């Protein structure tokens, strides 16, 4: 069946009520509804959705990994050194100039708040040039089976421009007129506002209602033109209770960033690399002891239990996701990190190594001709791939019993 798939980033079932999202609430009574969707750890949910594999199986865990061989910055040593110097004088200004000049204009990986000197080591993972672990996804199968799709309404960190939410229905209609078989679309404002407002439903309500209206418009287009429609909230949003300054603590050890070690700070993961094994051991011991009540260090034993791919290595032998990986407990965030303004209050976060079952789960609904009304309590995010394949009438990606090789343990 021709399908419109709308990924509503960070939409969870507690939002889907008559008060906050009345259209979506009513849609759950018409089609198949899954009340709780549990993602695997990390920030690469789209890989799960379209491959039916979790982050350990695809190798896509954090959106940015240690991949110096693929970094677009690897031959920019002088330029990065210059901007590192300028950023110490005025970081915001240095990054603005870099984005507008030739060196930064066409590079998929934006600088965010990553130290300029570190950029030559990093590249995108799920949105990068190649798959970390070779596997199939829905788009591969659609190509094989000769069925059309368009990603113009979707999202990727490699895209510098996406269709605005205000123009989303219009863009989808243009694809409908082309008779595009599979139309994935993305709405990101609930995620953005969820970081700002956490669980404050009074502040969230106007933004939820706005998204609900967009979904209603898209559904009308789908029904008038012979499409089925699916809506997925890929994860929830956990209220932030505490923040930790890992960068500041590591400085107190006396090691020099860029010389003795490298570091990457996601909101919920701290990752470290060094060519000196003594430094690795001391940093690992330090973060394990100082933050033992705030999170855990993933090791060669717990990585399998947690499903986190720390066994994967870049060409230089360093772990793609860290020689050391520290994971924050749900409700704890790292601040400052490499993405958020340290002066801004973050009230909600996701991507944790363990799912907060009350706040961290997403939701899924599929409605349209031939889809019976039925409810399912819960599913894993990777199970959504199977739901989409049934609707699209294509085979499931990856052969039965597919598993990937363990690279390093």
C-alpha positions in Angstrom: 0.0 0.0 0.0 1.1 3.5 -0.6 2.2 4.9 2.7 2.9 8.2 4.4 5.1 7.8 7.4 5.4 10.7 9.8 8.1 10.6 12.4 7.1 13.0 15.2 10.4 13.3 17.2 9.9 12.7 20.9 6.1 12.2 20.8 5.1 9.9 23.7 1.7 8.3 24.5 1.0 10.6 27.4 0.8 13.5 24.9 -1.9 11.6 22.9 -5.0 12.7 24.8 -8.2 14.6 24.0 -6.8 17.7 25.6 -3.3 17.8 24.1 -3.5 16.0 20.7 -7.2 15.4 20.0 -6.8 14.4 16.3 -4.0 11.9 17.0 -6.0 10.6 20.0 -9.0 9.8 17.8 -6.8 8.3 15.2 -5.6 5.7 17.7 -9.2 4.5 17.9 -9.4 3.9 14.1 -6.2 2.0 13.4 -3.4 0.0 15.0 -2.0 1.6 18.1 1.1 0.7 20.1 1.1 2.6 23.4 4.8 2.3 24.3 7.8 2.2 21.9 11.1 1.5 23.5 14.3 2.6 21.6 17.7 1.0 22.0 20.4 3.2 23.6 21.8 6.3 21.9 20.7 8.8 19.4 20.3 6.8 16.1 16.7 5.9 16.1 16.2 6.2 12.3 18.6 3.3 11.7 16.4 1.1 13.9 13.2 2.2 12.2 14.3 1.5 8.7 16.5 -1.6 9.2 14.7 -3.5 12.0 18.1 -3.8 13.8 19.1 -2.2 17.1 22.2 0.1 17.7 24.5 -2.8 18.5 23.6 -4.5 15.2 23.9 -1.5 12.9 26.8 0.1 14.8 24.9 3.4 14.9 24.9 4.5 18.5 25.8 8.2 18.8 25.3 10.4 15.8 29.0 11.4 15.7 31.9 8.9 16.1 35.7 8.7 16.0 36.2 8.1 12.3 39.3 10.1 11.3 39.5 8.3 8.0 36.1 9.7 7.0 36.4 13.1 8.6 35.8 16.0 6.2 38.1 18.0 8.4 41.1 15.7 8.3 43.2 17.9 5.9 42.4 21.2 7.6 45.0 21.2 10.4 46.0 24.9 9.9 42.4 26.1 9.5 41.2 24.3 12.6 44.2 25.6 14.6 43.3 29.1 13.6 39.7 28.8 14.5 40.6 27.1 17.8 42.6 30.2 18.7 39.7 32.5 17.6 37.2 30.5 19.5 39.0 31.1 22.7 38.5 34.8 22.1 34.9 34.6 20.9 33.5 31.1 20.4 30.1 32.1 19.0 31.7 34.5 16.5 34.4 32.1 15.4 31.7 29.4 14.7 29.5 31.8 12.8 32.3 32.9 10.6 33.4 29.3 9.9 29.8 28.3 8.9 29.7 31.2 6.4 33.1 30.6 4.8 34.2 28.1 2.2 35.8 25.6 4.7 32.5 25.0 6.5 29.8 25.6 3.9 29.6 22.2 2.3 30.7 19.9 5.2 27.8 17.7 6.4 29.1 17.5 10.0 28.5 20.9 11.5 30.9 22.2 14.2 28.2 22.5 16.9 30.3 23.2 20.1 33.0 20.6 19.2 36.5 22.0 19.8 37.9 22.9 16.4 41.1 21.0 17.0 39.0 17.8 17.6 37.0 18.0 14.4 39.6 16.1 12.3 38.8 12.9 14.3 35.1 12.9 13.9 32.4 12.1 11.3 28.7 11.3 11.1 27.6 7.7 11.8 24.1 6.9 10.6 24.1 10.0 8.3 27.6 9.5 7.2 29.2 8.5 3.9 29.0 4.7 4.5 27.3 2.3 6.9 29.3 1.5 10.0 28.2 -2.1 9.6 26.9 -3.2 6.2 23.2 -4.0 6.4 20.0 -3.5 4.4 17.2 -1.0 5.1 13.7 -0.3 3.8 15.1 2.0 1.1 17.4 -0.7 -0.3 14.4 -3.1 -0.6 12.2 -0.4 -2.2 14.9 0.1 -4.8 15.2 -3.6 -5.4 11.4 -4.0 -5.8 11.1 -0.9 -8.0 8.9 1.1 -5.7 9.5 4.9 -5.4 10.2 6.9 -2.3 11.3 10.5 -1.5 13.4 11.8 1.4 12.7 15.5 0.7 10.3 15.7 3.7 12.5 13.8 6.0 15.6 14.7 8.1 19.3 14.0 8.3 22.2 15.6 10.0 23.9 15.7 6.6 21.1 17.9 5.3 21.5 21.6 5.9 18.0 22.4 4.9 14.8 20.5 5.6 11.1 21.2 4.7 9.6 23.5 7.4 6.6 22.1 9.4 4.5 24.9 8.0 5.1 23.7 4.5 5.1 20.0 5.3 1.6 19.2 4.0 2.3 21.1 0.8 5.5 19.2 0.2 3.8 15.8 0.9 1.0 16.7 -1.6 3.6 17.4 -4.3 5.0 13.9 -3.7 1.4 12.5 -3.8 0.9 14.1 -7.2 4.0 12.2 -8.4 2.4 9.0 -7.0 5.4 8.4 -4.8 4.9 5.0 -3.1 6.6 5.7 0.3 6.7 9.3 1.7 8.6 9.6 5.0 8.2 13.0 6.7 9.6 14.5 9.9 8.3 16.8 12.6 10.9 18.0 15.1 9.3 20.7 17.3 8.0 18.4 20.0 11.6 17.2 20.6 12.9 20.7 20.6 10.3 22.0 23.1 10.6 18.8 25.2 14.2 19.7 25.9 13.1 23.2 26.9 10.0 22.3 29.0 10.5 18.8 30.2 7.2 17.5 31.6 5.5 20.9 32.0 2.4 20.1 30.0 1.0 23.6 30.3 4.0 24.9 28.3 4.0 21.9 25.9 0.3 22.1 25.1 0.3 24.9 22.4 3.1 23.1 20.5 1.4 19.7 20.8 -1.8 21.2 19.4 0.0 22.8 16.5 1.6 19.4 15.6 -1.7 17.7 15.9 -3.2 20.1 13.4 -0.4 19.4 10.9 -1.0 15.6 11.3 -4.7 16.2 10.7 -4.0 18.0 7.4 -1.6 15.2 6.3 -4.1 12.6 7.2 -6.8 14.3 5.0 -4.4 14.3 2.1 -3.6 10.6 2.7 -7.3 9.6 2.8 -8.2 11.6 -0.3 -5.4 10.1 -2.3 -5.4 6.4 -1.5 -2.6 6.3 1.1 -2.4 4.9 4.5 -0.8 7.0 7.2 1.5 6.0 10.1 2.7 8.2 12.9 5.7 7.3 15.1 7.0 8.9 18.3 10.5 7.3 18.3 11.2 8.1 22.0 9.9 10.1 25.0 11.6 12.8 27.0 12.9 12.2 30.5 12.7 15.1 33.0 16.2 16.3 33.9 16.9 16.2 37.6 20.7 16.8 37.8 23.7 17.8 35.7 27.4 16.9 36.0 30.4 18.9 34.7 32.6 16.1 33.5 34.8 18.4 31.3 35.7 20.5 34.4 36.4 17.5 36.5 38.8 16.0 33.9 40.8 19.2 33.7 41.6 18.8 37.4 43.6 15.6 36.5 46.2 17.8 34.8 45.9 16.2 31.4 45.9 18.5 28.3 43.1 18.2 25.8 44.3 17.5 22.2 47.7 16.5 23.5 47.1 13.8 26.2 43.5 12.9 25.3 40.5 13.7 23.1 36.9 13.9 24.4 33.4 14.0 23.1 30.5 15.1 25.3 27.0 14.2 24.2 24.2 15.2 26.6 24.1 11.7 28.1 27.5 10.2 27.1 31.1 11.2 27.8 33.7 9.5 25.5 37.5 9.6 25.8 40.4 8.6 23.6 44.1 8.5 24.2 47.2 6.8 22.8 48.6 6.5 26.3 47.1 3.5 28.2 48.1 4.9 31.6 46.0 8.0 30.9 43.1 5.8 29.7 43.2 3.8 32.9 43.3 6.9 35.1 40.5 8.7 33.4 38.4 5.5 33.5 39.0 5.0 37.2 38.3 8.7 37.9 34.9 8.9 36.1 33.9 5.4 37.5 34.6 6.5 41.1 33.5 10.2 41.0 30.3 9.6 39.0 29.4 6.0 40.2 26.0 7.2 41.4 25.3 9.3 38.3 26.0 6.7 35.6 28.2 3.8 34.5 31.2 3.1 32.4 30.5 0.5 29.7 33.1 -2.2 29.5 33.8 -5.3 27.4 31.4 -7.3 29.5 28.5 -4.9 30.0 28.4 -3.8 26.4 26.6 -7.0 25.3 24.1 -6.8 28.1 23.4 -3.1 27.4 23.5 -3.5 23.6 26.1 -0.8 23.1 28.6 -1.3 20.2 31.9 -0.3 22.0 33.6 -3.1 20.2 33.7 -1.2 16.9 37.1 0.4 15.9 38.2 3.0 13.5 41.1 2.3 11.1 43.6 3.6 13.7 42.4 1.1 16.3 40.6 3.5 18.6 37.0 2.8 19.5 34.4 4.6 17.3 32.4 5.3 20.5 35.3 5.8 22.8 38.2 4.0 24.4 36.2 4.9 27.5 32.4 5.4 27.4 30.6 6.8 30.4 26.7 6.7 30.3 24.5 9.0 32.4 21.6 7.5 34.3 18.1 8.6 33.2 17.5 12.2 34.5 21.2 13.1 34.6 22.8 15.3 31.9 26.3 16.3 31.1 26.7 20.1 31.1 28.5 21.7 29.4 28.4 19.4 26.4 29.1 19.8 22.7 25.6 20.7 21.6 23.8 22.9 24.1 24.4 26.4 25.4 25.7 25.8 29.0 23.7 28.9 30.1 20.5 27.4 28.9 18.3 25.3 31.2 17.6 21.8 29.8 14.5 20.3 31.4 14.1 17.2 29.2 16.5 14.6 27.7 16.5 11.3 25.9 19.1 8.9 24.4 19.9 7.2 27.7 21.5 3.7 27.9 18.4 2.5 29.9 14.8 3.4 29.0 12.8 5.3 31.6 9.6 3.3 31.2 7.4 6.2 32.5 8.9 9.0 30.4 11.3 7.5 27.8 9.0 5.5 25.5 7.4 6.7 22.2 4.2 5.6 20.5 3.0 4.3 17.1 -0.3 4.4 15.1 -1.2 3.3 11.6 -4.6 4.1 10.0 -6.2 3.9 6.6 -8.1 1.5 4.4 -7.7 -2.1 5.4 -6.1 -1.4 8.8 -8.1 -2.8 11.6 -8.5 -1.1 15.0 -6.3 -2.9 17.6 -4.1 -1.9 20.4 -0.7 -3.3 21.5 0.8 -2.4 24.8 4.4 -2.2 23.8 7.1 -2.9 21.2 10.8 -2.2 20.5 11.5 0.6 18.1 13.2 -1.8 15.7 9.8 -3.7 15.4 8.4 -0.7 13.6 10.4 -1.7 10.5 8.2 -4.9 10.3 5.1 -2.8 10.6 6.1 -0.6 7.7 7.2 -3.5 5.5 3.8 -5.1 5.9 2.1 -1.9 4.8 4.5 -1.4 2.0 4.2 -5.0 0.9 7.9 -5.5 0.7 10.2 -8.1 2.2 11.9 -7.4 5.5 15.5 -6.1 5.3 18.3 -8.4 6.2 18.0 -12.2 5.9 16.5 -14.3 8.8 19.0 -14.9 11.5 21.2 -12.0 10.4 23.9 -11.0 12.9 27.0 -8.9 12.8 30.5 -9.8 13.6 32.0 -8.7 17.0 34.9 -6.5 16.0 36.9 -6.1 19.2 36.6 -7.6 22.7 
